[in-house]
Amino acid sequence: MNKNYYAVIMAGGVGSRFWPLSTQQLPKQFHDMLGTGNTLIQQTFNRFESLIPSENILIATHKKYKNLVQKQLPKVTTKQLLLEPAMRNTAPCILYSALKIYNENPNGIMIVAPSDHWIDDETTFLRNVQTSFDFCAKKDTLITLGIQPSSPNTGYGYIQFKHSENTIKEATNFTEKPNLETAKQFIKEGNYLWNAGIFVWTVKSILKAFKTNLPEMFSLFEKGNVYYNTASEENFMEENYASSENISIDFGILEKATNVHVLPVNFGWNDLGTWGSLYNKLNKDTNKNATVSGNVIYRDSKNNIIRTQSSKRVVIQGLKDYIVIEKEDVLLICPMNQEQEIKQITSVVKSEFGDEFV
C-alpha cells in the first residue's frame, strides 16, 4: 500500500435536512442511515482502507464530535483528527489538512471526500481514485470527480469540461445549483457533470493554489507549521481557526485556478442530502413505501418513507408522498415535495422548543 496516499474525510456538518434524526448532538454521518450495520462515516473510512493506509486517513470534524469519531472509528488516533474549533466552510478545513500532511510527508497525494455520501460500486470508485492519484503524481493539477448526471437536478453544482479523448478532462467552468431550465440545457449540451465534492491533488499542488488564490488564509495557517503533528497543534487551531475566511474550496480555489481537471465517473453516487434522496436508495414495497425501522402496516398508501423507533407498531392509512419521522419525543410529518423546508423548520423548532431538540 502506497505510503504517500492520504484521505481526508470531512465530517463536521450537522445534516439539518435530516432532522429530527440528525441533530447538532448526533449528526447524520454518525447514523446508520440505510440499515447496513455501519454508520456513514464508518462506511467511508472502510472504503478508503482498501487503498490508503489506515494511519493516513484523517478525519476533519468539529471538536465537539471528537468522542463520537473515536467511538465509531477506534483505529483512528488523536493525531489523525483535525478538530475544528469553529464552523467554517471547506477551504479552511482543506488547507489545514494539506499543511498537516505536508509537514509529515511533502510527497503526499490526498483525496478529500465528505463522510456522508453513498457509493454503490466501491470497486469502480477506488479504480477512479487510483486513476486520479496516478495523474496527480505526474502533473501539477487539481482534480475533481464529476458524476455523470442522470437528470437535470437543481440541487447540485455543475462542472463544465472541454471535450477530448482523454480520460481526465480539462475543467472550464463551475456553476452553483442552476435553475431547472439551465440544468436541462447543461444535460443537452453533454459536457457537464455534477460536482460531488470529491477532490484529488498532491499537497504541493493544493498549497501552491492556496498561496496564489487565498494568500491571507495561507499565511494564517502557515504559521502553524511548527505545531502540526505535535501536542501544540490543537492549541494553535483554537487560537487561529476562527479567524479564517468562511469560504468553500469551489469559490476560493477551483473557480480561480487554471489547472483544474475533472474525471467523469459513474459509480452509483448519492449525496444522501435529504430524506427524499435516502428514500431513493431504500428498498420499497409494491406501493413504493420505504420503511427504515418500525413495524408498519400500509393501507391505501404509497410513495412514503417512514422511520420510527424499532419497537413501534404503526398503521398508515390513505397517505401518499409523505415523510414521517419519529425520534424519541419528536415527530415530523412532511410532504415529500416540501422536504427542502425541513432546514427552515429546525429554526422554528429551536425557537419554540429549545436547542436540545435540534
N, C-alpha and C positions, 0 to 999 in steps of 0.2 A: 504494500500500500504506500502511495507516494506521500512522504512527509511534508512536501510543500503544499499539499492541498488542505484548504481550510473551508469551514462553513460557518456562517453567522446566521443564526435563527432569531428573527425579530419577534419577540413575544411580550411586548409592552402594552398592547392595545386592550381596550375594555370590551369591544364587541357589543355595543349598546343595542344594535338591531336584533340581537338575540335575547333581549330582556323578555321575561323575567329570569330565564335560566342563567344568562350571562350577566354578572354584576361586577362592580368595582372590586369586591372582595374575592370573587371567583370568576374571572373572565372565561370566554368560550374556549380558548386554547387549552384550558385545564379540564375540559369536559370531554367525555366520550360521546361525541355528538351523533355518531352513526351506529352505536352499539357494537363496535368491533372488539371491545375489551381493552382498547388503548385510547388515551386522550389524544387530541390533535397534536399537541407538542411532542408526545411520545412517538406517535407515528412519524412525524417529521424527523426527529432525531434518529430513529431506527432506520429510516430511509437513507439518510446520509451515511450512516455507519457502514453501508455496503461499499462505499467508495472512498471515504475520508476517515483517517484515524480518529477514534472517538475522543482522544485528548485534544484534537484540533477542531472540535465542534464547539463553537462559542454560543452562548445564549445572551442576547441583549433584551433586558426587561427592566421594568420599574423596580426600584429597590424594595417596594412593599411585597413583591412577588418572589423574593429570594427563597423563602422557605418552601413555597409551593413548587418552585422549579427543582429544588434539591430533593424534595419528597418524591416528585414524579420522575426525576431523572437522577437516580442515585449514583450513576457513573460520573456525573459532572462535578468537578471540583470547584472550589471557590475561585480559583484562577481563571476558570472558563466563563465566569459570569461577568457581564458588563452591566452593572447596576446603575440605572439612570435615576438621578435624584429628582428630576422634573420631567413632565410630559413634554416632549419635543417631537418634531417630525423626523422623517427618515434620514435626512442629510447628517445631522449631528451624530446620530447613532452609528451610521456607516463610517464616518470619519474616525470616530473613537475606535471602532473595531479595526479599521485598517491600520491605524497607528499602533495599536496594541499588537497586532500580528507582525507588522514591520519590525518592531523592536525585538521581537523574538526570532523572526525569520524574514529577512529582506527579500527572499526569493518566493515568498508566499503567493499563491493564487487562491482567490477566495470566491465563494458563491454566497450571495445574500438572498435569503428567502423568508417569507412570512411563516409563522408557526401554525397557522390555522387553515391552510389550503388542503384540498383533497386531490389526490392524483390516482387515477385508475391503474395506469400501466407504468409501474415503477421501473421496470427494466428499460423501457424506452426513455423514460425521464433520465435515468442515470447515464444512458448512452448519449443523450443530448448534452448532459453536463460534461461528460468526458470530451466530447467534440469541442465544447466551448473552452475547457481547460487547455486543450491542445492548441487551439487557435490563439488564445491569450499568451501562451508560453512563447510564441514566436512573433507576436505583434503587439505594439503599444495601442491597445484598443479597449473599449468598454462595451461589453455585450449584454444585451437583454434578451430574455426568452420571450418570443411573441407567439401567442396562441392563435391557431387558425380559427377565425370566427365562424360560429355555427348559426348566428343570427345577428341582425343589426341592433345589438344590445347597447342601450344608452347608459348603462351602469359602469362601463369600463372605459379607460383611456385607450387610445389607438396609436399605433406606431406605423408610419408610412415607410416603405423601403423602396430602394431602387431595384428594378428588375435586372436580374443577372442569372447566369448559370451556376453561380457559386452557391454552396450550401448555406453559408453565412452571408447575409445581405448587408449592404450599407444602409443605415437608417437615415432618413431625410427629414422626418418631421414627427413631432409628438402632439397629439390632440387630446386634451382632457375631455371627459364624458360629453360627447356631442349630443345634439338633439336627434330625434328619430330620422328626419329627412337626411341629415348629414351622415348618420350611421348607415343608412340604406345606400347612399352614394359611395361610401367607403367600400362596402361589400361588393357593389357593382364594379368598382374600379379594379378590385382584385389584388391590390398591393398594400393592404392594411391588415394589421394584426392587433389582437387585444394585448394590452400591456399587463402582464401577470405580476409585475413587481418582483421578478426573479432576475438577479444580475450576476455576471461573472466578470472578473478582471484580476490582474496582478495588483498587489498592494502598491507597487511603484506607479502603475498607470493611474490608479484612482487617487493617490496622494498628489500626483502631478496635476490632475484635473481639479482637485480642491484648491491647490495653491494658486492655480490660474483663475478659477471662476468664483471661489468663495474665500478670498485671501484672509479676511478678518477671522472667519471661523477656523481656518487652517492655523493661523498664528496663535489663536486662543488654545487650541488643542495641542499644538506642537510643544507648548511649554511643559506639557506633561511627559515628554519623552523620558525624562529621568525617573519617572514614577511608574510608568506602565509595567505590568507584570511584577510589581513589588507590593509590599504591605501598605504603601502610601498611595496607591492608585485610587482607592475609593475616596480618600480624603480630598485628593486633587479634583475628582469629579464633583464632590459635594460643593466645593468652592467655586467651580468654574462652569459646570454643565449648563446651569440655568441662564448663563449669560449668552449662550449660543443662539443664533438666529433660528426661529421656528420655520423651517423650510424643507420641502421634500427633495429627495435626490433627483427627481424628474425636473423640477423647476430650477433647482440650484446648480445641477451639473449637466444632466443628459440633454436638456434643451439648448444648452450653450456650447457643449463640446463638439468638436469637428471629427472625432474619431470613434463615433458610436456605431455599432453594428447590431444586427438582430438575427437570431436563429429562429426561423419558423418551426414550431413544434406542434405535436398533436398527441398528447399522452393522457387524454381524458381528465382535463383540469377543471376544477370548480373552486371558486374562492370562498365558498360557504359564507357569504356575506350576510345572508338574510334567511329567515325561516323558509321562504319560497325556494331559495337555492338548495337548502337542505332537503326540502320536500322532493326536489328533482332527483336526489341521489338515493332516496329511501325506497324499499320495497313497498308495493301497494296492493290492495285487494282489487277485486274485479271492478269496483266502482271508483278506483283511483284514490282511495283513502289510505293515508300513511299513519301508522301508529308507532311512535317512538318508544313509549312504555305505558304500562297500564293495561287493563283488560277491557277492551272496548267493544260494545255492540253498536253497529251502524244500522239505522233504519231509514230508508229513503234519503240517504246522504251520500254525497260524492265530492271528490276533489278536496278533501280536508286533511290537515295534519294535526294530530292530537298527541300531546305529551303530558302525562300526568305522573303522579307517584306510582311506583311499580305495583303497589298493592291495591291501587284504586280500581273500582269497578265503575265503568262509565257507559251511559247509553246516549247516543247521539241520534236525534230524530229530526229529519227534514232540514238538515244543514248542508249547505253547498258552498264550496270555495272559502273555507274559513280556517283560521289558525286558532287553536285552543291549547293554551299552555298553562299548566298548573305547577307551581313550585312552593311547597310548604304552605305559607299563608298568603300567597299571591296567586291570582288567576287573571290571565289575559285572554280575551275573546276578540278577535280582529279579522275583518275580511281580508282574504289573501291579496286582493288588489290594492289594499291600503297599508301593506306591510312597511312601506317607507315612513309611515307616520310613527312607527314604534320608537324611533330615536327621539322624536319630539315628546312622545308620551312619557318617556322616562323623566323628562324635565318637570312635567306636571306631577308625576308620582313623587319626585323628590321634594317638590314644594308642598304637596298635600299630606304625604305620609311620612316623609323623612328620609335621610341619607341611607339608612340601613336597608331600605328596600330597593335601592338601585346600585 
